[in-house]
C-alpha cells in the first residue's frame, strides 16, 4: 500500500443536492482521515472553510462545472469569487467541445484567463475530461495547460457519460505535461487497487467521494 495514501486525497462532495450540513460532515470525516483536502461546490466554500478552521485541510472548489461550456470570463469570475471566499485550490473544467474540434488556442486562452484570476499560492487544476478525448487531443490539451501555467491537469469531473480516470489516460497525461505540472486522477476510483494504480501511473492527487471506503480497502459504489 502507498505510504500515507490519505495525503494524496481530495475528499469530494459535488452532488447538486449537497447541503451545508453534508459539507460539515464531509470536513469532519476528512479531518479524521487526515486527507489532503475537501472539494466542494462554489456555493459551499465558506461552509467548508469555516468547518476546516484550525486544520491543515485544503479547501478545493470547481469552476465551469460540470460541462465546461461556460465562457472564459465566467469561469475566471467564478474562480476569483471562490478564492475571495477562501478556496485554496480551483479545479476548472475546459471547454471540451473546443478540444474535440482541435481548437487548442481556446483551451490555452481560457486556462490562462482562470490562471490570472487564481494567483499563487492558490493552485489551479485543469479538468480535461480525458475519457472524452483521443490520446492526441489529450496530449494537446495537457500541453496547452502547461503553457498556460496550470499547476495540475485532472482527468475528469466524474459526471461525464464517457467515464472517469484510467491508468492509460494518466500515463498519456504524464508524458505530455511539463515538469512543473502534476496530475490529479478523479472519477470512478472506487478501490484501494484503483487508487494505487493511478499513483503508480503518475498521479499525485486523487479525487474520491468515498475516501474512507478506499482507505479501508472496501469497494465503493460511487460514480465520482
N, C-alpha and C positions, 0 to 999 in steps of 0.2 A: 504493500500500500504506500502511495506517495506520502512522504513525511509532511505533517501539517497541512493536509488536504483542505481543511476548513479555511485556511488563509487564501486559497485560490477563489473562494466562492462569493458571488453576489447573490444573496438570497432574495428571490424575486416575487413580487406581487403586482401584477399588471392587469388583473381581471377588471373589466369595467365596473363591476358591482362591488368592488372592494370599498370598505368603509374606513373611517378613521380608527375605529376600534380594531379592525382587522390589521391595520398598519401597526398599531401599538403592540399587538400580539406578535406580529412579524418581527418587530425590533427586539422585543423581549426574548424571543426564541433565538434570533441571530446573536444577541449578546451572550446568551447561554452557550451557544455552539462555538462562539469566537470566530465567526466567519469574517471575511474582509469587509463586506458592505451589504446594504439592502438596496434594492432597485424598486422604485415605486412610481406611480403616475405623477405628472407635474402638480396636479391639484392637491396632492398629499405630501409634498416635500416638507412643508412646515411641520406637519404632524410627525413625520419621521425624524426630522431634525430635533424637535423637542424631546421625542422619546429616546433618541440616541445621545442626548446631552450627557457629558461626563464620561463617554466611552471613546474608543478609537474607531468606532464603526463609521465607515464612509456611507454617505447618502448619495445614491445614484438615481437619476431620473432619465426620461426619454424625451425626444422631440421629433416631430414629424411622424409620430407613432400611431398606428402600426403600418400605414400604407406607404409613407414616404412621398405621397403625391401632393405635397404642400410646396408653396413657393419657397425659395431660399430665404427670402426676407421674413416669412412667417416662422420658419424653423429657427432662424437666428434670433428673432424676438422672443420666441418661446424659451430658447436656451438661456438668453440673457436674463429673463424674468426668473427662471429656475435658479440660476446662480445667485441672483439677488436675494432669493428666499432661503438660500442655504445649501443648495445642492453642491456636492463636491465634484461630481462627475456627470457628464452628459453623454447619453447614448443616442445618436441621431440616426434616423433611417434615410438612406439615399433615395433618390428618385429611381426606382427600379426600372421603369419604362425607358428612361434615358440610357441606362446601362445596357439594357437588352437591345436598344436600337443603335448602340455604338457611339452615343453622344457622351464621351467621357469628359469633354470640356465642361459640360453642365455638371457632371459629377464633381469634378475638381472645384468648380466655382462655388457650388453650394456648400461643400465641405469647408472651403476657405471662409465663406461668409459666417458659418457657425463657429469656426475656429476663432474668428475675430471677436465674436460675442462671448467666447469662453476662454479668457486669458489664463495662462499658467498662474498659479499651480493647479488650477482646475484641469481635469483630464477630459479629453474628447475621444469618444469611441464611435466608430462609424459602422452602422449595421448595414451589411451589404446584401443580405438575403441570398446567401450563397447557393441554396438549393434551386433558386430560380435562374441561375446564371450558368453558362458554359464555363469550362476551365479558362478559355481565352478571355471571356468577359470578366470573370472573377479576378484574373491576373491584372487586367487593365484597370479595374476599379481599385484594387489594392495599391497599384502604383499611383493612381490619382490621389488616393487618401494619403499616401506617403508624401507626395509633392505638396499637398495642401496643409500639412502639418498635424495630421491626426496622431494621437498617442496610441490608439488601438484600432484594429479592424475587428469587427464582431460578426459572427456567422449569420445570425438570424433573429427575427422578432419572436419566433415561437408561434406566430399567428398565421403564417403564410401556408396555403394548402400544399405547396411543393415540399414542405418538410423543414427540418431543423438542421442541426450541426451533423457533419460526418467527418470521420478521420481524413478522408480524401480531401475534402474542402479545406480543412485546417492545413494539410500538407501543401496544397496549392497556394494558399494564402501566405504561409511561411516562406515559400520560395519567391514570392512576389514583393513582399514588403521590404522597406529599408531597415537597417539595423536598429534604429531608434523606435520602431513601431512594434507593438505587441499584439497578441491575438486573444480575443475573448470568444469562447465557444458557448453557444446557448441554443436551446430548442431541442427537446427530445432527449436530454441527458438524464436518464432515469435510474441508472445503476452505478454502483461503485466502479464496475468494469468500464462502463461508458466514460466516466469521469477520468479514470486513469489513462484510457486510450487517447482522449483528447489532449491531456497533458503531455503524454509521450510524443504526440504528433506535433506539438509546439505551442499549445495554448498555455497562457499564463494567468488567465482568469476564466471562471466558469459562471454562467448564469443558470441558476437552479431554483425552481419553485418548491422543490421538496428536498432541501438540503439535509434535513435530519434523516430521512429515509436513506439517502445516498451514503451519508457518513456512517450510518449503522449497517450498511450493506444490504438494505432491503430495496426491492424493486419499487419504483414509483409509477403511478398511472398518469401522472401529469403530462400534459402536452408540451408545456414550456420547458 
